[in-house]
Structure formats: C-alpha cells, structure tokens
Amino acid sequence: MKFLKIFISIVLLVFIFDLIINLIIPESIKKKVGTSRNYALKSVKFHHTIAPNINVNEFWGKKKYKIKTNQLSMRIGENESFEVNKNKKYIGFLGDSFVYGSGIDYENHFISYLKNKKNDFLNLGYVSYSPSIYFKKIEHLINNENLNFSTIFLFIDHSDIQDEAEFYRENFKGDIVRKWIDDNEVIFKNRKYKIKNYLKQNSFIYKLYENISAPTISKNTDKCLNNEKNNSYKKYIDINRFGYGYVDKIKNQEWVNYGINKTINYLDKIKALSVKNSFKIVIIYYPSALEVINNIKSTDTRHFNFLKKWTKENKIEFINTRDDFIKENNINDYLNNFVVCDVHWNKKGHKIISQNINSFLNR
C-alpha cells in the first residue's frame, strides 16, 4: 500500500508538472508540438473538427507530411498566414478527407495547383465530413465568422451517403451528433470532451500516449500494403462506402435511399443559403477508387445520376471528372491517380481536379 501511494503521488506530480509546463509555453510554440492526431478535436456543432493555428506533422503509415491550419481551422500551405481577411470574398472548397487532403503534402494539393491566384481560396474540408456538416459549416462561417463567398465548390463523396444514413443526425439544438447517441448522452459526452480536448492539446504525456496507442493506417490498408504485388486492391476497399452506386446487391438498399434523400435535403438547404448570400455553387463529381478499378461508366452509378439530376433541376454548375480519371480502363488508372492501398487521390489525382477547376475558373 505504501509503494502504491508513492507511485500514485509520483504519477500525479509528473502529470501536474506536465500541465504547468504547457501553461507556461506560448501558444505559437505549443501548437508545433505533437502531430495532427493531438489536434483532431470533438466539436459541439460539427461533431468533430481540427484545431486552429497548428503547424505539425501528420502520418499515413510511414509517410510524414505537414498540416498547417489558419485561425478558422482550415488547412493552408506552409507559407500562408494564420489570419483570414474577413473583408475579402472567397472561393471555398468543401468536402471530406479528399478536400482536406489526406495522405498528401499541401504543395501537391489541388488548391495549390490552381493558377488563378488573384482569387482567395479557402479549404473548408475535413476528414469524415458529409452534407449535413457541409451545410452547418457554410452557415456558421457566414453567420458567425462573417465570411463572404463568391463561389463554393462542393465535393459530394460516395462515402457521404453512408455517413448521412448511418452515422450522423441533428440533435434538438441543430448540432451534428452520432445517430445512435440520444440527446441526454450527447450533453454528458460534450462535457467530457472538453476535458479530453484540453488534454490532447496541452499535455505532453497525453500527446505521447495518443501517438503510440493507435496505428496511423487501418488494418485493411496495412494488409494491402503487405500484399501489394497481387494487385487485388479492391478487396481491401469498403464496398458499401465506395461501391454503393453500382453494386446491385447494395444500390437499392434502404440505407442507400435514405442517405441519398438526406443528402438532397441538405443540398437544398445549401442552395437556399447560396441564394440568400449571393454565392455560386459548383458540384464536382469524381469516381471512387472502386469505380476506377472496375471501369464504371458515370451513367451506371446512382451517385452520378442523383447529383446530375439535382444540379439540372436546380440550374447548378456540374463538373464531371470521370473521363480524366479513367483512361486506360485497367488497374493503372487506379495506380496512376490514387494513393496505393487507399481511396484518396495522389499528386496526379489532385492535378486532375485542379485542371478541371482551372478550366471552369478560366471560363
């Protein structure tokens, strides 16, 4: 018992000393310590977000790349300022991890390739965001942060349909929460997350624990990388998230219909915001990694068809990048444009997106 008391006392002293050091260190220095995992935070309004004003590394397996965010938690380039000029009118890019730029240096991100530098671009995307969060994000930035947009490019990912159907809902306050958690539990968890968010950003011990306690890639991705030579990439990709649009046994399931209808509902809300606040919407369509591997035509997938129909009915600009991703009609189309054993674009994939957006901006 005596040994146990001494041990607990030492642990508490170390922990208190750890927090005191972090209180002394300036914020600008502190937010360069750790990795992006330490700054992936729970959000009351958006379910999750990334911390503002950070400049740290992120890992994908053994690959390391820089993550820098501005004062509004948007990913920016190494030489960009943390401050956002709220007197400017911006072009925004909104989506999930594809827009955020998972797995890639920002110098190879499609926003960095855009030539029309007289315009000011904002990266509004983040990992696992979906249409309900897209709407809430735009609404918040306009109403609470006083940002002005001329155009917002919307990237509705294939995985968004499952996210809306099975993972997210609005609570009684209109905040985005997990679908299976009731409102009372959400209130309790939000209180708990305040403490966790603080420790994630302000404790060296917690930062170290977080970075050694979980892998930087999924088990499936790890298996794929270890079996890369067999070219069976598609068996490691989640077929529900990235193949729902064309796989017969999936595309007419109840959750798919629900997810599509919910997505359309939030697209309608975003359109209403665009009318009220005088900005243009442009929908970017891109094939999923599975659709590229299997050489699926745009018109053969529900994802393309419902987005194309909605844009036509609402007179919204629509950019289809499918033919730029699928040229050889074989596995090379995937290997050329995607991070191997992953679903995200590599440098060439980002160039395809930037070329399509450049063409639109030039028009």
C-alpha positions in Angstrom: 0.0 0.0 0.0 2.9 2.3 0.8 4.5 1.6 -2.6 1.2 2.2 -4.3 0.7 5.6 -2.6 4.2 6.7 -3.6 3.7 5.5 -7.2 0.3 7.4 -7.5 1.9 10.5 -5.9 4.7 10.4 -8.4 2.3 10.0 -11.4 0.2 12.9 -10.2 3.2 15.1 -9.7 4.5 14.3 -13.2 1.1 15.0 -14.7 0.7 18.3 -12.8 4.3 19.3 -13.8 3.4 18.4 -17.4 0.3 20.7 -17.4 2.2 23.6 -15.7 4.9 23.5 -18.4 2.2 23.6 -21.1 0.6 26.6 -19.4 3.9 28.5 -19.5 4.8 27.7 -23.1 3.4 30.2 -25.6 0.5 29.0 -27.8 2.5 29.6 -31.0 5.2 27.1 -29.8 2.8 24.7 -28.2 0.9 24.2 -31.5 4.0 23.0 -33.2 4.4 20.1 -30.7 2.8 16.7 -31.4 1.0 15.5 -34.5 -2.3 16.3 -36.1 -3.8 13.5 -34.1 -3.4 15.6 -31.0 -5.4 18.4 -32.6 -8.3 16.3 -34.0 -11.0 17.5 -31.6 -14.6 16.9 -30.7 -16.9 19.7 -31.8 -20.3 20.5 -30.3 -21.6 22.0 -33.6 -19.9 19.8 -36.3 -19.2 16.6 -34.3 -15.5 16.9 -34.9 -13.0 19.4 -36.2 -9.3 20.2 -36.2 -7.7 22.9 -34.0 -6.8 26.3 -35.4 -3.3 27.7 -35.8 -1.4 24.5 -35.7 1.7 23.6 -37.7 2.5 19.9 -37.1 3.1 16.6 -38.9 0.6 14.1 -39.9 1.4 10.4 -40.7 0.0 7.9 -43.2 1.8 4.7 -42.4 5.5 5.7 -42.5 4.8 8.7 -44.7 5.0 12.1 -43.0 3.6 15.4 -44.3 2.8 18.8 -42.8 -0.6 20.0 -41.5 -1.0 23.7 -41.0 -4.3 25.4 -40.2 -5.4 29.0 -40.1 -7.4 30.8 -37.4 -10.6 29.2 -38.6 -9.3 25.6 -38.6 -8.8 25.4 -42.3 -5.8 23.6 -43.8 -3.4 26.0 -45.5 0.0 26.0 -47.2 3.3 26.3 -45.4 3.8 30.0 -46.5 0.2 31.1 -45.9 -0.8 33.3 -43.0 -2.8 32.0 -40.0 -5.1 35.0 -40.3 -8.2 35.2 -42.5 -9.1 38.6 -44.0 -12.8 38.8 -43.5 -13.1 41.8 -45.8 -12.3 39.6 -48.9 -14.7 37.5 -50.9 -13.5 33.9 -51.1 -13.8 30.8 -53.2 -14.4 27.9 -50.9 -13.8 24.1 -51.4 -15.9 21.9 -49.2 -15.9 18.2 -48.8 -14.4 15.4 -46.6 -10.9 14.0 -46.5 -10.5 14.3 -50.2 -10.7 18.1 -50.0 -8.8 18.2 -46.7 -6.0 16.4 -48.5 -5.4 13.2 -46.5 -2.2 11.5 -47.3 -0.6 14.3 -49.3 1.6 17.4 -48.9 -0.2 20.6 -49.4 2.1 21.7 -52.2 0.6 18.7 -54.1 -3.0 19.5 -53.2 -5.4 20.7 -55.9 -5.8 24.1 -54.3 -2.1 24.7 -54.5 -2.2 23.9 -58.3 -4.9 26.5 -59.1 -3.5 29.2 -61.3 -5.9 32.0 -60.7 -4.1 33.3 -57.7 -5.8 36.7 -57.8 -8.7 34.9 -56.1 -8.5 33.8 -52.5 -9.2 30.1 -51.9 -10.3 28.5 -48.6 -10.1 24.8 -47.8 -13.3 24.1 -45.8 -13.0 20.3 -45.8 -12.1 17.9 -43.1 -12.0 14.1 -42.5 -15.4 12.3 -42.4 -17.4 15.4 -43.1 -20.7 14.9 -45.0 -23.6 17.1 -46.4 -25.2 17.8 -43.0 -21.9 19.2 -41.8 -21.2 21.0 -45.1 -24.4 22.9 -44.6 -23.7 23.7 -40.9 -20.2 24.7 -41.8 -21.2 27.2 -44.5 -24.0 28.6 -42.3 -21.6 29.1 -39.4 -18.8 30.7 -41.5 -21.3 33.2 -43.0 -23.4 34.0 -39.9 -20.8 33.7 -37.1 -17.5 34.3 -38.7 -18.8 37.0 -41.2 -17.1 35.4 -44.2 -18.2 36.2 -47.8 -18.1 33.7 -50.6 -18.4 34.2 -54.4 -18.3 30.5 -55.1 -18.3 27.3 -53.2 -17.2 24.1 -54.9 -19.0 21.1 -53.3 -17.4 17.6 -53.4 -20.1 15.1 -52.5 -18.2 12.0 -51.8 -19.5 8.4 -52.2 -18.9 7.8 -48.5 -21.2 10.7 -47.7 -24.2 8.6 -48.4 -23.4 6.0 -45.7 -22.3 8.8 -43.3 -25.7 10.5 -43.6 -27.7 7.3 -43.5 -25.9 5.5 -40.6 -23.7 7.9 -38.6 -25.0 11.5 -38.3 -28.1 13.2 -37.2 -29.1 16.7 -35.9 -30.0 16.9 -32.2 -32.6 19.2 -30.7 -30.2 22.2 -31.0 -29.4 21.5 -34.6 -25.9 20.3 -33.8 -24.5 17.2 -35.7 -24.1 14.2 -33.4 -23.8 10.4 -33.7 -27.1 8.9 -34.8 -27.1 6.2 -32.1 -26.5 8.6 -29.2 -29.5 10.2 -27.6 -29.6 13.9 -26.7 -29.0 13.5 -23.0 -25.9 11.3 -23.6 -24.7 13.9 -26.1 -24.8 16.6 -23.4 -22.8 14.4 -21.0 -20.2 13.5 -23.7 -19.7 17.1 -24.7 -18.7 17.9 -21.1 -16.3 15.0 -21.0 -14.9 16.0 -24.4 -14.0 19.5 -23.1 -11.5 17.8 -20.8 -10.2 15.5 -23.4 -9.8 18.3 -26.0 -7.8 20.2 -23.5 -5.5 17.3 -22.6 -5.0 16.4 -26.3 -3.6 19.9 -26.9 -2.0 20.7 -23.6 -0.4 17.6 -22.2 2.9 16.2 -23.5 2.1 12.9 -21.8 -1.3 12.7 -23.5 0.2 13.6 -26.8 2.8 10.9 -26.5 0.1 8.4 -25.4 -2.1 9.2 -28.4 0.7 8.8 -30.9 1.8 5.4 -29.7 -1.6 3.9 -28.8 -3.1 3.7 -32.3 -1.9 2.9 -35.8 -1.8 5.7 -38.5 -3.4 3.4 -41.1 -6.3 0.9 -40.9 -5.7 -2.9 -40.6 -7.1 -3.3 -44.2 -4.6 -0.8 -45.6 -1.8 -2.4 -43.7 -2.7 -5.9 -45.1 -3.0 -4.4 -48.6 0.5 -2.8 -48.4 1.9 -6.1 -47.3 0.3 -7.9 -50.3 0.7 -5.1 -52.8 2.2 -7.2 -55.6 -1.0 -9.3 -56.0 -2.9 -6.3 -57.5 -6.1 -7.2 -55.6 -6.6 -3.7 -54.3 -10.3 -3.6 -54.5 -10.8 -6.3 -51.9 -9.4 -4.0 -49.3 -11.7 -1.1 -50.1 -15.1 -0.7 -48.2 -17.6 -1.7 -50.8 -20.6 -0.1 -49.0 -18.9 3.3 -48.8 -17.3 3.4 -52.2 -19.3 0.9 -54.3 -22.8 1.6 -53.2 -23.7 3.4 -56.5 -23.2 0.4 -58.9 -23.2 -2.8 -56.9 -26.6 -4.4 -57.5 -26.9 -6.0 -54.0 -26.2 -2.7 -52.4 -27.5 0.2 -54.5 -31.2 -0.2 -53.7 -30.9 -1.0 -50.0 -33.0 1.1 -47.6 -30.0 2.9 -46.1 -28.8 4.0 -49.6 -32.2 5.5 -50.4 -32.3 7.2 -47.0 -28.7 8.6 -47.4 -29.4 9.9 -50.9 -32.6 11.6 -49.8 -30.9 13.2 -46.8 -28.1 14.4 -48.9 -30.5 16.0 -51.4 -32.3 17.7 -48.4 -29.0 19.3 -47.3 -28.1 20.3 -50.9 -31.4 22.1 -51.0 -30.5 23.9 -47.8 -27.1 24.9 -49.1 -28.8 26.2 -52.3 -31.1 28.3 -50.2 -28.1 29.7 -48.4 -26.4 30.5 -51.7 -29.5 32.4 -52.9 -29.7 34.3 -49.6 -26.0 35.2 -49.5 -25.3 35.5 -53.2 -22.7 32.9 -53.9 -22.5 30.3 -56.7 -22.5 26.5 -56.1 -20.5 24.2 -58.3 -20.8 20.4 -57.8 -17.6 18.4 -58.5 -18.2 14.7 -59.5 -15.3 12.3 -59.3 -15.3 8.5 -59.5 -14.5 6.4 -56.4 -11.4 4.2 -56.3 -13.6 1.1 -56.8 -15.4 2.7 -59.8 -12.0 3.4 -61.3 -10.7 -0.1 -60.7 -13.9 -1.6 -62.2 -14.1 0.9 -65.0 -17.7 2.0 -64.2 -19.4 4.5 -66.5 -20.8 7.6 -64.8 -24.3 6.9 -66.0 -24.2 3.4 -64.5 -23.8 4.7 -60.9 -26.5 6.1 -58.7 -24.1 8.6 -57.2 -23.5 10.3 -60.5 -27.2 10.1 -61.6 -28.7 11.7 -58.5 -26.1 14.5 -58.4 -26.5 15.2 -62.1 -30.3 15.3 -61.8 -30.3 17.6 -58.8 -27.9 20.1 -60.5 -30.0 20.1 -63.6 -33.3 20.6 -61.7 -31.7 23.4 -59.7 -29.6 25.0 -62.5 -26.4 24.4 -60.6 -23.0 24.1 -62.4 -21.7 20.5 -62.6 -18.2 19.3 -63.3 -17.7 15.6 -64.2 -14.0 14.5 -63.9 -14.7 10.8 -64.6 -13.0 10.6 -68.0 -9.9 12.2 -66.7 -9.5 9.5 -64.0 -10.3 6.6 -66.3 -8.2 6.5 -69.5 -6.5 3.1 -69.8 -9.5 1.1 -68.5 -7.3 -1.1 -66.3 -5.6 -1.1 -62.9 -3.1 1.5 -64.0 -5.9 4.2 -63.8 -6.1 3.5 -60.0 -2.3 3.2 -59.5 -1.7 6.5 -61.5 -4.2 8.6 -59.6 -4.6 7.2 -56.1 -2.5 6.6 -53.0 -1.8 2.9 -53.3 -3.9 0.8 -51.0 -6.1 3.8 -50.2 -9.1 5.6 -51.7 -7.6 9.1 -51.7 -6.0 10.9 -54.7 -2.3 11.1 -55.0 -0.4 14.0 -56.6 -1.7 13.1 -60.1 -5.3 12.8 -58.9 -5.1 16.2 -57.3 -3.8 17.6 -60.6 -6.8 16.2 -62.4 -9.1 18.0 -60.0 -7.2 21.3 -60.3 -7.2 21.2 -64.1 -11.0 20.8 -64.2 -11.4 23.7 -61.7 -8.9 25.9 -63.6 -10.9 25.3 -66.8 -14.1 26.3 -65.0 -12.5 29.5 -63.5 -11.0 30.5 -66.8 -14.4 30.2 -68.4 
